[in-house]
Amino acid sequence: MIITLKQRTTKKQVNEILKKIVDLGFSYHISKGESRTIIGVIGKNAILTKENFENMPQVESVTPISKPFKLVSREFKKENTIVKFGNNKIGDKKIVVIAGPCSVESKEKILHIAKILKRMEVDGLRGGAYKPRTSPYSFQGLGEEGLKYLYEAKKITGLPIVSEVMTPELVPVVSKYVDMLQIGARNMQNYYLLKEVGKINKPVLLKRGLSATVEELFMAAEYIMSQGNSNIVLCERGIRTFETYTRFTLDLNAIPIIKNMSHLPVIVDPSHGVGVRDYIPALCRASIAAGADGLIIEVHQQPELALSDGSQSLFPEQFMQVMKELKYVAKAVGRYI
């Protein structure tokens, strides 16, 4: 349930409510809007304790949340959540573009592509250090060594970095180097991992699972938020359908649905969504037109030699053209790149 406080409620009065919530055996999450402070009461059958709060002088209203996802819901927070990623604000008027190779292959290669992307005015650098692959014989990434190369690229270019974390045990390691932790599609429902990233003060990029519904994506985000971390960016990256001409089917329906039902920002990964280099530019444009807050795109200086996902990685010159086109699309929908 949601407890909405009256304006000019004192810190002491807020603490009185928080103490009562804890004494009743529940946990809480505070959200401060422009004019109101609201408290989400988390726990089974919390609504049954409604009368305990309704008569408190600092309480304006107590409202049940109808959705199974509570903290992620627009019912809990009306204003859009803005997530900081380096100097960027994901969910604000600016469209954030993150780019880079699927995986970090060597120090020389990641530094090279990072410098190219910096000149193209991207907002962040992506690169996998731990790579979950369908085949156990495929390139699995460089591990912490790859994270060190990413961090060096950040020091040289100033680009904030995002990279995937695979297990709860790796959260402290990855957190040392990156500005945003990525939860990959195959780990969207790894609840132990979700809880672990929920305990740290670091932005999380949560990718939608290969066969997950939008509601299941929301529930995964709820796991993170319930642990105290509300710095979550949702990512639509394509789902499995019966279509065979593309790697997955990029679900553009999800963008307006997420924007309507949740306060969290959403970005799109068209590279994994379609898996075919020549189709990616069109889906970049469509994603921005549909309301996405950003894009994460795979770019490689020599895709034909890439150790992973070469067929869906753009050449730098292709990506430069995409960036030019996106500026027009963003302007048409009242935003900018």
Secondary structure, 3 states (H helix, E strand, C coil): CEEEECCCCCHHHHHHHHHHHHHCCCEEEEEECCCCEEEEEECCCHHHHCHHHHCCCCEEEEECCCCCCCCCECCCCCCCCCEEECCEEECCCECEEEEECCECCCHHHHHHHHHHHHHCCCCEEECECCCCCCCCCCCCCCCHHHHHHHHHHHHHHCCCEEEECCCHHHHHHHHHHCCEEEECHHHCCCHHHHHHHHCCCCCEEEECCCCCCHHHHHHHHHHHHHCCCCCEEEEECCECCCCCCCCCECCCCHHHHHHHHECCCEEECHHHHHCCHHHHHHHHHHHHHCCCCEEEEEECCCHHHCCCCHHHCECHHHHHHHHHHHHHHHHHCCCEC
